[in-house]
Amino acid sequence: MEPEAEDKDAENYFYLRSNFIHVASMNPQVLVIQPFIRNKADQPFSHVDLQLEESLALVNTLKWKVVDAFKVGLDSYSGKEFFRSGKMEEISNLISQDQRITNIYISVYKLSHSQRLALESHFRVPVIDRYSLVLQIFHLHARTVEAKLQVSLAEMPYLKHRLDTEYFKEQHSKHSGGNLGESVFESRSFALKQMESRIKKKIDKFSLQRQKLRESKQRSVIPTVAIVGYTNCGKTSLIKALTGEETLKPENKLFATLDVTCHSGSLPDNLQCIYVDTVGFLSDIPTKLIASFSATLEDAIQADLVVHVRDLSHPDTVHQGHEVMKTLSKLNFKPTDVNIITVANKIDKIKKEDIKVAKSEGLIPISATLNIGLAYLQKEIQERLISIREIERTVIRIKTGSDVMEWLRANTTVADITVDESDQNYCMLSVLWSKQIKGKFEKLFLKRY
């Protein structure tokens, strides 16, 4: 494609993103509306107040000012105008009486063409849905080139949806004076397809690099442990506690981590591992967003072991746990009795009875910030990795300071060294090694023993 055409595509893309996703106001002042289905047995949250609480947390993550917030019961989310006429009028009056309101956030997955047009026509202010809000948070927290590309890819389905909404509006407009014309919509639609194709190619290059890294010697020798969980459950705090890495700065906000990061750790018998920090999951997270980050999340599902962190102090911890497992399932992760450990974090904030219940359900109770239960967790991680990697424990009698000793130090995990009481020129080395390393050792040194 010619550079001029690429520039035109980019111009169209940034214009659509600016108009359809990012709020133009420098300091948005938002009315938050939490819809819920009345008399529905399987509500997505155990209580609608928790749903509203999460919606407010999402808005606060962007540092927008919340003017007001309330819940609205509906029979369904598929109404042509979303709300009934009486509720529409009530909300309109509220907006007209409070000039501070510049935007409305309706915490629903994605509004249809007709719903958005009806709502914005009636309220006269921009209306934001959950998909758009999460995209803006992702855009805010994306730091690396790859994360920014993945956010851009996640934006594409939404931009297409919004462009279709504008086309729908124009097709049904009674006045044609200000209409853009079909050719403009075709040009913008084509620009999105071209941009999407280029973004996918760039992400594929990163994915290939990551695949090569996973296949590299170091990554194949050192076991990996992916830390996953609902957003704001304490994943980064746990990794900081397990590794002692002072540069990690856990933040009390949703989606603080978008980039997958790797951190070296040491387990009780000096077994080295790599902890992989991942993007937090969310209830009702758009499927397209998961798909966009699937290349990054491969690091989680292809790790030797997954540690699922649950915030046991959260009132809806059970539902959050289900959402995480549901998302992992979408990524084709198949849990077994060995490849996943579930930990109950923040036990310093709950009652002893709740800790006992968590234990009875097979969870490992911990407090990442107070270092409670971490020694037991590390031991469990080590035992699982030894089982998964088929690592053997062996005690070998060798001469102190010999080339054999140096080889074992360099190529195995030395768990313990004790002096041989029968001959102090020798020592007893307790090592952890794979069958492959053991085979190399036997080939090199077996004749000596």
HELIX and SHEET records of a PDB file:
HELIX    1   1 PRO A    3  PHE A   20  1                                  18    
HELIX    2   2 VAL A   48  THR A   61  1                                  14    
HELIX    3   3 SER A   85  GLN A   97  1                                  13    
HELIX    4   4 HIS A  113  PHE A  123  1                                  11    
HELIX    5   5 ARG A  130  HIS A  141  1                                  12    
HELIX    6   6 VAL A  145  GLN A  171  1                                  27    
HELIX    7   7 GLU A  182  GLU A  215  1                                  34    
HELIX    8   8 LYS A  217  VAL A  221  1                                   5    
HELIX    9   9 LYS A  235  THR A  243  1                                   9    
HELIX   10  10 THR A  287  SER A  292  1                                   6    
HELIX   11  11 SER A  294  ILE A  301  1                                   8    
HELIX   12  12 THR A  317  LYS A  330  1                                  14    
HELIX   13  13 ILE A  347  LYS A  349  5                                   3    
HELIX   14  14 LYS A  352  SER A  360  1                                   9    
HELIX   15  15 LEU A  374  ILE A  388  1                                  15    
HELIX   16  16 ASP A  403  ASN A  411  1                                   9    
HELIX   17  17 LYS A  435  PHE A  445  1                                  11    
HELIX   18  18 LEU A  446  ARG A  448  5                                   3    
SHEET    1   A 4 LYS A  65  LEU A  74  0                                        
SHEET    2   A 4 GLN A  29  ILE A  37  1                                        
SHEET    3   A 4 ASN A 103  ILE A 106  1                                        
SHEET    4   A 4 VAL A 127  ILE A 128  1                                        
SHEET    1   B 6 THR A 261  SER A 266  0                                        
SHEET    2   B 6 GLN A 272  ASP A 277 -1                                        
SHEET    3   B 6 THR A 224  GLY A 229  1                                        
SHEET    4   B 6 LEU A 305  ASP A 311  1                                        
SHEET    5   B 6 ILE A 340  ASN A 345  1                                        
SHEET    6   B 6 ILE A 364  PRO A 365  1                                        
SHEET    1   C 3 GLU A 392  LYS A 399  0                                        
SHEET    2   C 3 TYR A 426  TRP A 433 -1                                        
SHEET    3   C 3 THR A 413  VAL A 419 -1                                        
END                                                                             
